[in-house]
Structure formats: structure tokens, C-alpha cells
């Protein structure tokens, strides 16, 4: 099934295209950008994963990506931005659109995310998106967002 394109005030979230691996080469993705995009595309074919390029609406330039891998009633999510795109709210803006699509289209019970303990910016983005700190380790932190919590926050307008 072809993914819909999502529009926010400043961003376009769209299915990955052929030139995205080069445009996003600086992202710190597991195994590198090309391998990550191949894995997501393969997962989309079999229903085990989904991902989208994050682009600025102003010039349609790819500035990051969001992805999710599904296991049972959970989805492990990640969102990465190029360094030049950080610090202006793109993470929260893209995250809201992507999370809403995940809960609407795939209906996981819970979303899980991980950050490095040293990555305060990622922790702030997840907190603004409604994630709760779930587990703490020496190097990584685990985060959790339940579908019910997202629905309540959306209905009350707190996100």
C-alpha cells in the first residue's frame, strides 16, 4: 500500500525517493542511510516497517526521516534530522504528523523510542510529543507513548 504524503505548516512527510539516500547521508542511522532505507522499503512490502522522508515545504529539500518497525502491538519509532535542520521545531512538527499517522493507520497499542542519555534535544522532543521516560540505562534511555494517552492529548488539545 502506497503511503500518503503528510503536510504540516512547514514540512512535507513523504515516501522515500531515489535521491534521499544521498541527501540524508549525514544522518546517524543504524548501518548507514542506504541500508536503513532498504530495510524500511523491504519492511513496507511485508508490513513490518514504515518510513518517510521529512522535507521543508519551502524548497522541498529533505532534512530528515522518520521510521517505525512493528512488533506485535508495539511500534519502535525513530526520527532523525540533519544538523542544519535542528533547533527550529521540525522534530516536534514532523513527530506529531508521523505519530498521528502511525496510530491512525497501524493502531499499535504503544510506541517505543530510545535516546542516548547524553542527547537532551531528543529527550525534549519526545517529552513534547507526549512520551514518558520508561527505562534508564547507563548509555540509553527508553521512552513510551500509549495510544490512549495520545488520543486524550489530541482531544484536549494539549499537544
Backbone as JSON Lines, residues from 0, in Angstrom:
{"i":0,"aa":"X","n":[0.84,-1.18,0.0],"ca":[0.0,0.0,0.0],"c":[0.89,1.25,0.0]}
{"i":1,"aa":"X","n":[0.62,2.17,-0.9],"ca":[1.37,3.41,-1.01],"c":[1.0,4.33,0.15]}
{"i":2,"aa":"X","n":[2.03,4.9,0.78],"ca":[1.8,5.78,1.91],"c":[1.29,7.14,1.44]}
{"i":3,"aa":"X","n":[0.44,7.77,2.24],"ca":[0.01,9.12,1.91],"c":[1.13,10.12,2.23]}
{"i":4,"aa":"X","n":[1.12,11.23,1.55],"ca":[2.02,12.34,1.88],"c":[1.34,13.14,2.99]}
{"i":5,"aa":"X","n":[2.11,13.53,4.0],"ca":[1.58,14.31,5.11],"c":[2.1,15.73,5.02]}
{"i":6,"aa":"X","n":[1.23,16.71,5.23],"ca":[1.62,18.11,5.2],"c":[1.43,18.73,6.57]}
{"i":7,"aa":"X","n":[2.43,19.47,7.02],"ca":[2.31,20.27,8.23],"c":[2.51,21.73,7.81]}
{"i":8,"aa":"X","n":[2.54,22.63,8.76],"ca":[2.71,24.05,8.42],"c":[3.99,24.3,7.64]}
{"i":9,"aa":"X","n":[5.08,23.61,8.0],"ca":[6.37,23.89,7.35],"c":[7.01,22.7,6.69]}
{"i":10,"aa":"X","n":[6.41,21.52,6.82],"ca":[7.06,20.29,6.37],"c":[6.17,19.44,5.48]}
{"i":11,"aa":"X","n":[6.83,18.61,4.7],"ca":[6.18,17.55,3.92],"c":[6.81,16.24,4.39]}
{"i":12,"aa":"X","n":[6.0,15.29,4.8],"ca":[6.47,13.94,5.08],"c":[5.96,13.07,3.94]}
{"i":13,"aa":"X","n":[6.88,12.44,3.22],"ca":[6.51,11.71,2.02],"c":[7.26,10.39,1.96]}
{"i":14,"aa":"X","n":[6.78,9.47,1.13],"ca":[7.53,8.22,0.94],"c":[8.93,8.54,0.42]}
{"i":15,"aa":"X","n":[9.87,7.68,0.73],"ca":[11.25,7.89,0.29],"c":[11.35,7.84,-1.23]}
{"i":16,"aa":"X","n":[12.25,8.66,-1.77],"ca":[12.52,8.67,-3.2],"c":[13.94,8.22,-3.48]}
{"i":17,"aa":"X","n":[14.27,8.1,-4.75],"ca":[15.58,7.59,-5.15],"c":[16.74,8.46,-4.67]}
{"i":18,"aa":"X","n":[16.58,9.77,-4.59],"ca":[17.69,10.64,-4.21],"c":[17.84,10.86,-2.72]}
{"i":19,"aa":"X","n":[16.98,10.26,-1.92],"ca":[17.01,10.54,-0.48],"c":[18.24,10.0,0.23]}
{"i":20,"aa":"X","n":[18.78,8.88,-0.2],"ca":[19.96,8.32,0.47],"c":[21.12,9.3,0.4]}
{"i":21,"aa":"X","n":[21.32,9.93,-0.74],"ca":[22.4,10.92,-0.87],"c":[22.11,12.16,-0.05]}
{"i":22,"aa":"X","n":[20.88,12.67,-0.12],"ca":[20.51,13.89,0.59],"c":[20.61,13.72,2.1]}
{"i":23,"aa":"X","n":[20.38,12.52,2.59],"ca":[20.35,12.26,4.03],"c":[21.59,11.51,4.52]}
{"i":24,"aa":"X","n":[22.64,11.5,3.73],"ca":[23.84,10.71,4.04],"c":[24.45,11.03,5.4]}
{"i":25,"aa":"X","n":[24.28,12.24,5.9],"ca":[24.89,12.64,7.16],"c":[24.11,12.18,8.39]}
{"i":26,"aa":"X","n":[22.96,11.56,8.21],"ca":[22.18,11.1,9.36],"c":[22.86,9.9,10.02]}
{"i":27,"aa":"X","n":[22.84,9.86,11.36],"ca":[23.47,8.73,12.08],"c":[22.53,7.54,12.19]}
{"i":28,"aa":"X","n":[22.18,6.94,11.06],"ca":[21.25,5.81,11.07],"c":[22.0,4.49,11.24]}
{"i":29,"aa":"X","n":[21.36,3.52,11.91],"ca":[22.0,2.22,12.12],"c":[22.38,1.56,10.79]}
{"i":30,"aa":"X","n":[23.65,1.27,10.6],"ca":[24.12,0.62,9.37],"c":[24.27,1.56,8.19]}
{"i":31,"aa":"X","n":[24.0,2.85,8.38],"ca":[24.1,3.81,7.29],"c":[22.75,4.07,6.65]}
{"i":32,"aa":"X","n":[22.66,5.2,5.97],"ca":[21.38,5.63,5.4],"c":[20.87,4.68,4.33]}
{"i":33,"aa":"X","n":[21.72,4.29,3.4],"ca":[21.27,3.42,2.29],"c":[20.72,2.1,2.83]}
{"i":34,"aa":"X","n":[21.42,1.5,3.79],"ca":[20.96,0.23,4.36],"c":[19.65,0.42,5.12]}
{"i":35,"aa":"X","n":[19.54,1.51,5.86],"ca":[18.33,1.79,6.62],"c":[17.13,1.96,5.68]}
{"i":36,"aa":"X","n":[17.31,2.72,4.6],"ca":[16.22,2.93,3.65],"c":[15.82,1.63,2.97]}
{"i":37,"aa":"X","n":[16.8,0.79,2.63],"ca":[16.49,-0.52,2.04],"c":[15.66,-1.36,3.01]}
{"i":38,"aa":"X","n":[16.06,-1.35,4.28],"ca":[15.34,-2.13,5.29],"c":[13.9,-1.63,5.44]}
{"i":39,"aa":"X","n":[13.72,-0.31,5.46],"ca":[12.36,0.22,5.58],"c":[11.52,-0.13,4.36]}
{"i":40,"aa":"X","n":[12.09,-0.01,3.17],"ca":[11.33,-0.35,1.96],"c":[10.93,-1.82,1.96]}
{"i":41,"aa":"X","n":[11.84,-2.69,2.38],"ca":[11.54,-4.12,2.47],"c":[10.45,-4.35,3.51]}
{"i":42,"aa":"X","n":[10.55,-3.67,4.65],"ca":[9.54,-3.79,5.69],"c":[8.18,-3.31,5.25]}
{"i":43,"aa":"X","n":[8.14,-2.26,4.42],"ca":[6.87,-1.76,3.92],"c":[6.2,-2.8,3.02]}
{"i":44,"aa":"X","n":[6.99,-3.52,2.26],"ca":[6.42,-4.55,1.38],"c":[5.72,-5.65,2.16]}
{"i":45,"aa":"X","n":[6.27,-5.99,3.33],"ca":[5.74,-7.1,4.12],"c":[4.99,-6.65,5.37]}
{"i":46,"aa":"X","n":[4.79,-5.35,5.54],"ca":[4.01,-4.84,6.66],"c":[4.72,-4.76,7.98]}
{"i":47,"aa":"X","n":[6.04,-4.92,8.01],"ca":[6.77,-4.9,9.27],"c":[7.42,-3.58,9.61]}
{"i":48,"aa":"X","n":[7.36,-2.6,8.69],"ca":[8.02,-1.32,8.94],"c":[7.41,-0.25,8.04]}
{"i":49,"aa":"X","n":[7.66,0.98,8.38],"ca":[7.25,2.11,7.55],"c":[8.21,3.27,7.8]}
{"i":50,"aa":"X","n":[8.35,4.13,6.84],"ca":[9.23,5.28,7.0],"c":[8.9,6.36,6.0]}
{"i":51,"aa":"X","n":[9.32,7.59,6.33],"ca":[9.04,8.74,5.47],"c":[10.2,9.71,5.5]}
{"i":52,"aa":"X","n":[10.43,10.37,4.38],"ca":[11.38,11.46,4.32],"c":[10.7,12.71,4.88]}
{"i":53,"aa":"X","n":[11.46,13.52,5.59],"ca":[10.96,14.79,6.12],"c":[11.59,15.89,5.27]}
{"i":54,"aa":"X","n":[10.76,16.7,4.63],"ca":[11.24,17.75,3.72],"c":[10.66,19.1,4.12]}
{"i":55,"aa":"X","n":[11.44,20.16,3.9],"ca":[10.9,21.51,4.09],"c":[9.91,21.81,2.98]}
{"i":56,"aa":"X","n":[8.81,22.43,3.31],"ca":[7.83,22.82,2.28],"c":[8.39,23.93,1.41]}
{"i":57,"aa":"X","n":[9.2,24.8,2.0],"ca":[9.68,25.98,1.27],"c":[10.51,25.63,0.04]}
{"i":58,"aa":"X","n":[11.34,24.59,0.13],"ca":[12.2,24.23,-1.01],"c":[12.18,22.73,-1.33]}
{"i":59,"aa":"X","n":[11.34,21.98,-0.6],"ca":[11.2,20.53,-0.79],"c":[12.49,19.74,-0.53]}
{"i":60,"aa":"X","n":[13.44,20.35,0.13],"ca":[14.72,19.71,0.45],"c":[14.53,18.72,1.61]}
{"i":61,"aa":"X","n":[15.06,17.5,1.46],"ca":[15.0,16.51,2.53],"c":[15.9,16.95,3.68]}
{"i":62,"aa":"X","n":[15.34,16.98,4.89],"ca":[16.09,17.41,6.07],"c":[16.13,16.33,7.15]}
{"i":63,"aa":"X","n":[15.48,15.19,6.9],"ca":[15.47,14.14,7.9],"c":[14.57,12.99,7.49]}
{"i":64,"aa":"X","n":[14.37,12.08,8.42],"ca":[13.47,10.95,8.15],"c":[12.87,10.45,9.46]}
{"i":65,"aa":"X","n":[11.75,9.77,9.32],"ca":[11.08,9.13,10.44],"c":[10.79,7.7,10.04]}
{"i":66,"aa":"X","n":[10.89,6.79,10.98],"ca":[10.64,5.39,10.67],"c":[10.05,4.65,11.86]}
{"i":67,"aa":"X","n":[9.4,3.54,11.57],"ca":[8.83,2.7,12.62],"c":[8.93,1.24,12.2]}
{"i":68,"aa":"X","n":[9.21,0.41,13.16],"ca":[9.27,-1.04,12.97],"c":[8.24,-1.65,13.92]}
{"i":69,"aa":"X","n":[7.4,-2.52,13.38],"ca":[6.28,-3.07,14.14],"c":[6.59,-4.46,14.68]}
{"i":70,"aa":"X","n":[6.23,-4.68,15.95],"ca":[6.32,-5.98,16.61],"c":[5.08,-6.15,17.47]}
{"i":71,"aa":"X","n":[4.27,-7.15,17.11],"ca":[3.01,-7.4,17.82],"c":[2.18,-6.12,17.86]}
{"i":72,"aa":"X","n":[1.86,-5.62,19.04],"ca":[1.04,-4.4,19.14],"c":[1.87,-3.18,19.53]}
{"i":73,"aa":"X","n":[3.16,-3.24,19.24],"ca":[4.07,-2.12,19.53],"c":[4.73,-1.65,18.24]}
{"i":74,"aa":"X","n":[5.19,-0.4,18.26],"ca":[5.99,0.12,17.16],"c":[7.2,0.82,17.76]}
{"i":75,"aa":"X","n":[8.37,0.46,17.26],"ca":[9.61,1.12,17.66],"c":[9.85,2.25,16.67]}
{"i":76,"aa":"X","n":[9.89,3.48,17.16],"ca":[9.95,4.64,16.27],"c":[11.28,5.38,16.4]}
{"i":77,"aa":"X","n":[11.65,6.05,15.33],"ca":[12.83,6.9,15.32],"c":[12.61,8.09,14.41]}
{"i":78,"aa":"X","n":[13.23,9.19,14.75],"ca":[13.15,10.4,13.95],"c":[14.52,11.04,13.98]}
{"i":79,"aa":"X","n":[15.05,11.33,12.8],"ca":[16.39,11.9,12.69],"c":[16.34,13.13,11.81]}
{"i":80,"aa":"X","n":[17.06,14.18,12.21],"ca":[17.18,15.4,11.4],"c":[18.64,15.69,11.11]}
{"i":81,"aa":"X","n":[18.88,16.25,9.94],"ca":[20.23,16.73,9.63],"c":[20.58,17.84,10.6]}
{"i":82,"aa":"X","n":[21.86,17.99,10.97],"ca":[22.24,19.03,11.94],"c":[21.74,20.42,11.58]}
{"i":83,"aa":"X","n":[21.76,20.79,10.31],"ca":[21.32,22.13,9.9],"c":[19.82,22.34,10.12]}
{"i":84,"aa":"X","n":[19.06,21.27,10.28],"ca":[17.61,21.37,10.47],"c":[17.2,21.33,11.94]}
{"i":85,"aa":"X","n":[18.16,21.14,12.82],"ca":[17.86,21.03,14.25],"c":[17.66,22.41,14.88]}
{"i":86,"aa":"X","n":[16.88,22.44,15.94],"ca":[16.74,23.65,16.73],"c":[15.64,24.6,16.29]}
{"i":87,"aa":"X","n":[14.8,24.19,15.35],"ca":[13.72,25.09,14.94],"c":[12.35,24.42,14.97]}
{"i":88,"aa":"X","n":[12.2,23.38,15.77],"ca":[10.9,22.76,15.98],"c":[10.48,21.73,14.95]}
{"i":89,"aa":"X","n":[11.35,21.41,13.98],"ca":[10.99,20.43,12.96],"c":[10.75,19.04,13.57]}
{"i":90,"aa":"X","n":[11.5,18.68,14.6],"ca":[11.35,17.36,15.2],"c":[9.96,17.16,15.79]}
{"i":91,"aa":"X","n":[9.47,18.14,16.53],"ca":[8.14,18.04,17.12],"c":[7.07,18.1,16.04]}
{"i":92,"aa":"X","n":[7.24,19.0,15.08],"ca":[6.25,19.15,14.0],"c":[6.13,17.87,13.17]}
{"i":93,"aa":"X","n":[7.26,17.32,12.77],"ca":[7.25,16.07,11.99],"c":[6.78,14.91,12.86]}
{"i":94,"aa":"X","n":[7.22,14.88,14.11],"ca":[6.84,13.81,15.02],"c":[5.34,13.73,15.22]}
{"i":95,"aa":"X","n":[4.68,14.87,15.4],"ca":[3.22,14.87,15.58],"c":[2.51,14.25,14.37]}
{"i":96,"aa":"X","n":[2.92,14.66,13.18],"ca":[2.27,14.14,11.97],"c":[2.53,12.65,11.81]}
{"i":97,"aa":"X","n":[3.78,12.23,12.03],"ca":[4.14,10.82,11.85],"c":[3.45,9.94,12.88]}
{"i":98,"aa":"X","n":[3.45,10.37,14.14],"ca":[2.82,9.59,15.21],"c":[1.31,9.48,14.98]}
{"i":99,"aa":"X","n":[0.7,10.58,14.58],"ca":[-0.74,10.53,14.32],"c":[-1.05,9.52,13.22]}
{"i":100,"aa":"X","n":[-0.24,9.5,12.17],"ca":[-0.42,8.53,11.08],"c":[-0.22,7.11,11.57]}
{"i":101,"aa":"X","n":[0.81,6.89,12.42],"ca":[1.04,5.54,12.95],"c":[-0.16,5.04,13.73]}
{"i":102,"aa":"X","n":[-0.66,5.87,14.64],"ca":[-1.79,5.44,15.46],"c":[-3.06,5.27,14.63]}
{"i":103,"aa":"X","n":[-3.27,6.11,13.64],"ca":[-4.46,6.04,12.8],"c":[-4.41,4.87,11.83]}
{"i":104,"aa":"X","n":[-3.29,4.7,11.16],"ca":[-3.2,3.7,10.1],"c":[-2.82,2.31,10.6]}
{"i":105,"aa":"X","n":[-1.96,2.24,11.61],"ca":[-1.44,0.93,12.05],"c":[-1.97,0.48,13.41]}
{"i":106,"aa":"X","n":[-2.48,1.39,14.21],"ca":[-3.11,1.1,15.51],"c":[-2.26,0.33,16.51]}
{"i":107,"aa":"X","n":[-0.97,0.66,16.66],"ca":[-0.22,-0.01,17.73],"c":[-0.77,0.45,19.09]}
{"i":108,"aa":"X","n":[-0.64,-0.39,20.07],"ca":[-1.06,-0.04,21.43],"c":[-0.11,0.98,22.04]}
{"i":109,"aa":"X","n":[1.17,0.85,21.69],"ca":[2.19,1.71,22.29],"c":[3.32,1.95,21.29]}
{"i":110,"aa":"X","n":[3.92,3.14,21.38],"ca":[5.12,3.46,20.61],"c":[6.3,3.47,21.57]}
{"i":111,"aa":"X","n":[7.41,2.92,21.13],"ca":[8.63,2.88,21.93],"c":[9.73,3.63,21.2]}
{"i":112,"aa":"X","n":[10.57,4.32,21.95],"ca":[11.7,5.05,21.36],"c":[12.89,4.94,22.3]}
{"i":113,"aa":"X","n":[14.07,5.18,21.76],"ca":[15.31,5.18,22.55],"c":[16.09,6.43,22.21]}
{"i":114,"aa":"X","n":[16.76,6.97,23.22],"ca":[17.68,8.08,23.01],"c":[18.96,7.79,23.78]}
{"i":115,"aa":"X","n":[20.02,8.41,23.34],"ca":[21.23,8.38,24.16],"c":[20.99,9.25,25.38]}
{"i":116,"aa":"X","n":[21.52,8.83,26.5],"ca":[21.36,9.6,27.73],"c":[21.89,11.03,27.55]}
{"i":117,"aa":"X","n":[22.92,11.18,26.73],"ca":[23.55,12.48,26.51],"c":[22.8,13.37,25.52]}
{"i":118,"aa":"X","n":[21.73,12.87,24.88],"ca":[21.02,13.63,23.85],"c":[19.8,14.34,24.44]}
{"i":119,"aa":"X","n":[20.06,15.47,25.08],"ca":[18.99,16.24,25.7],"c":[17.96,16.76,24.71]}
{"i":120,"aa":"X","n":[18.39,17.11,23.5],"ca":[17.46,17.62,22.49],"c":[16.43,16.55,22.12]}
{"i":121,"aa":"X","n":[16.88,15.32,21.91],"ca":[15.96,14.23,21.56],"c":[14.99,13.97,22.72]}
{"i":122,"aa":"X","n":[15.48,14.03,23.94],"ca":[14.62,13.83,25.1],"c":[13.54,14.92,25.18]}
{"i":123,"aa":"X","n":[13.91,16.16,24.87],"ca":[12.93,17.25,24.89],"c":[11.87,17.06,23.8]}
{"i":124,"aa":"X","n":[12.29,16.62,22.61],"ca":[11.33,16.37,21.53],"c":[10.35,15.28,21.95]}
{"i":125,"aa":"X","n":[10.85,14.17,22.47],"ca":[9.97,13.07,22.88],"c":[9.02,13.51,23.99]}
{"i":126,"aa":"X","n":[9.51,14.3,24.93],"ca":[8.66,14.79,26.01],"c":[7.55,15.69,25.45]}
{"i":127,"aa":"X","n":[7.89,16.57,24.53],"ca":[6.88,17.45,23.91],"c":[5.87,16.66,23.1]}
{"i":128,"aa":"X","n":[6.27,15.5,22.6],"ca":[5.35,14.65,21.84],"c":[4.48,13.78,22.75]}
{"i":129,"aa":"X","n":[4.71,13.84,24.06],"ca":[3.89,13.09,25.0],"c":[4.47,11.79,25.48]}
{"i":130,"aa":"X","n":[5.7,11.46,25.07],"ca":[6.35,10.23,25.53],"c":[6.71,10.36,27.0]}
{"i":131,"aa":"X","n":[6.64,9.25,27.71],"ca":[7.08,9.17,29.1],"c":[8.37,8.39,29.16]}
{"i":132,"aa":"X","n":[9.27,8.81,30.04],"ca":[10.51,8.06,30.27],"c":[10.13,6.72,30.87]}
{"i":133,"aa":"X","n":[10.61,5.66,30.26],"ca":[10.22,4.31,30.66],"c":[11.34,3.59,31.38]}
{"i":134,"aa":"X","n":[12.53,3.6,30.78],"ca":[13.67,2.91,31.38],"c":[14.91,3.76,31.23]}
{"i":135,"aa":"X","n":[15.77,3.66,32.21],"ca":[17.03,4.38,32.15],"c":[18.2,3.43,32.26]}
{"i":136,"aa":"X","n":[19.15,3.62,31.39],"ca":[20.37,2.81,31.43],"c":[21.57,3.73,31.49]}
{"i":137,"aa":"X","n":[22.75,3.14,31.51],"ca":[23.96,3.94,31.56],"c":[24.14,4.78,30.3]}
{"i":138,"aa":"X","n":[23.77,4.22,29.14],"ca":[24.01,4.9,27.87],"c":[22.71,5.34,27.2]}
{"i":139,"aa":"X","n":[21.66,4.51,27.27],"ca":[20.41,4.81,26.57],"c":[19.24,4.96,27.54]}
{"i":140,"aa":"X","n":[18.26,5.75,27.09],"ca":[17.0,5.89,27.8],"c":[15.89,5.33,26.93]}
{"i":141,"aa":"X","n":[14.92,4.68,27.56],"ca":[13.76,4.16,26.83],"c":[12.55,5.04,27.08]}
{"i":142,"aa":"X","n":[11.75,5.23,26.04],"ca":[10.57,6.1,26.11],"c":[9.35,5.34,25.62]}
{"i":143,"aa":"X","n":[8.17,5.73,26.1],"ca":[6.93,5.03,25.77],"c":[5.8,6.05,25.59]}
{"i":144,"aa":"X","n":[4.98,5.83,24.55],"ca":[3.78,6.64,24.33],"c":[2.63,5.69,24.02]}
{"i":145,"aa":"X","n":[1.63,5.68,24.89],"ca":[0.47,4.81,24.7],"c":[-0.56,5.48,23.79]}
{"i":146,"aa":"X","n":[-1.24,4.68,22.98],"ca":[-2.25,5.2,22.06],"c":[-3.33,5.97,22.83]}
{"i":147,"aa":"X","n":[-3.76,5.47,23.97],"ca":[-4.79,6.15,24.76],"c":[-4.31,7.52,25.2]}
{"i":148,"aa":"X","n":[-3.07,7.63,25.66],"ca":[-2.52,8.92,26.08],"c":[-2.49,9.9,24.92]}
{"i":149,"aa":"X","n":[-2.11,9.41,23.72],"ca":[-2.08,10.26,22.52],"c":[-3.49,10.76,22.19]}
{"i":150,"aa":"X","n":[-4.47,9.86,22.24],"ca":[-5.85,10.23,21.93],"c":[-6.38,11.29,22.89]}
{"i":151,"aa":"X","n":[-6.12,11.11,24.17],"ca":[-6.57,12.06,25.18],"c":[-5.9,13.42,24.95]}
{"i":152,"aa":"X","n":[-4.6,13.41,24.7],"ca":[-3.87,14.67,24.47],"c":[-4.37,15.37,23.21]}
{"i":153,"aa":"X","n":[-4.65,14.61,22.16],"ca":[-5.15,15.2,20.91],"c":[-6.54,15.82,21.13]}
{"i":154,"aa":"X","n":[-7.39,15.1,21.85],"ca":[-8.75,15.58,22.11],"c":[-8.75,16.83,22.97]}
{"i":155,"aa":"X","n":[-7.87,16.86,23.97],"ca":[-7.82,18.0,24.88],"c":[-7.02,19.17,24.31]}
{"i":156,"aa":"X","n":[-6.31,18.93,23.21],"ca":[-5.51,19.99,22.59],"c":[-4.22,20.29,23.32]}
{"i":157,"aa":"X","n":[-3.76,19.37,24.16],"ca":[-2.54,19.62,24.93],"c":[-1.27,19.34,24.16]}
{"i":158,"aa":"X","n":[-1.37,18.78,22.95],"ca":[-0.17,18.54,22.13],"c":[-0.11,19.5,20.98]}
